[in-house]
Amino acid sequence: MVKVNFYGCSENEDFVKNLQVQISDRFANDYPDFQTEFKFSQEDEEFCLIFKLSEFESIDDVDIFLCEEICHEREVYCEIFNSTSKKSFYYDEEDEWISAQINKLLKSSHS
């Protein structure tokens, strides 16, 4: 399974709920078969919309151009990951994806 997270910061719950609908509608055009999970912390002013794509195994199966467009249009960040790999995109930095291996990240965080 591949997961695609769109996340950012806002304290306005109505804004975040509206953003959730907009991103979900845009994502559904290309990926109609997905499950979502939504997390919002008003206290921390953070939100995360998670798309679970069970039909994919590789993070390279996800359309990064669609994700980039969503990031720029909605000013959110994106992570695409599975159990072994991760790619991150930051709309307010260079237009490039940053890749990492999950097991290397886990080892370095426990060191």
N, C-alpha and C positions, 0 to 999 in steps of 0.2 A: 504494500500500500504506500502511496505517495500522499503527503500532506502539503498543502499550500496555505501559508499563513499570511494574512494581511494585517498589519498592526500599526498603531500610532498612539497619539496622546490627545485627549480632550476630556474636559470635565462636564461637557454638555451631553446629557444622555439622549435627548431628542436628536441632536446632530449625529451622534454615533449610531442610533437606530436607523436613521435615514441613510447614512453611509453604508450600513450593513445591507440594506435593501438594494441600493444602487450597485454595490460591488457584486452581490449575489446575482442580480439580474444580468449584469455584464458577463460574469463568469459562466453563467448558465447557457449563454449563447453558444459557447464552444464545448462546454462540459455539462451536459444536461443530467448526467447520472453521478451525483455526488451527495455526500452527507456533510452537514455543517455543524460546527460548534461555535458558540459565540461567548466571549468573556469580556466583561466590562467592570472596571473598578473605578468608581467615582472618587474614592479616597486617593488612589494612586494616579488618577487621571490617565488610565491606560485602557486600551481595548485591543482585542485580537479576534479576527474572524478566520476560522480554520475550515478549509475545504479538504475532505477526505476522499481521495480518488482510488477506490479499491481496484479498479481495472488496470492500474499502472503499477509497475515495479520500479522502474528507473526514473530518477528525477529529470532525465533528459527527454522523457516523453511529454513533459508539460511545455506548453507554448510560452516561452519566456517573453516574447514580444507582447502578447496579451497581458501578461503580468506587469511588464514595464509600463504599458499604456495605463493600466489601472492605477499603478503607483503615481504616475505623473498627473493623471486626471484628478485623483482623489487625495493626493499628498499623503500617501501611506507607504510603509515599508513592506517588503515581501521576503519570505523564506520559503524555499521549496526543499523538502527533505523526505528521506525514507530512513530505514534503520541504519544505513551505512554512510550516506552522503547528504550534504547540505549545500545549497546555494542561497546567497542573500543579495538583495538589491535595495539600495538606498536612493530614493528619488532625489534627494537634495545633495547628492555627491556625484561622482563620475558615473556615466552611463555604462557600468560594467557589473557583472555578477562576480561575487566573491565566493569561491568554492572551498569546501572543507570536508574532511573525512570525519564522521561522527566518532569512531573509536579513538582517533588521535585527539579529538577534543576532550573526550572523557578522560583519557590518560593524563593529558596536561592539566586538567582541572583538579585531579586528585594528587598531583605532585606537590 
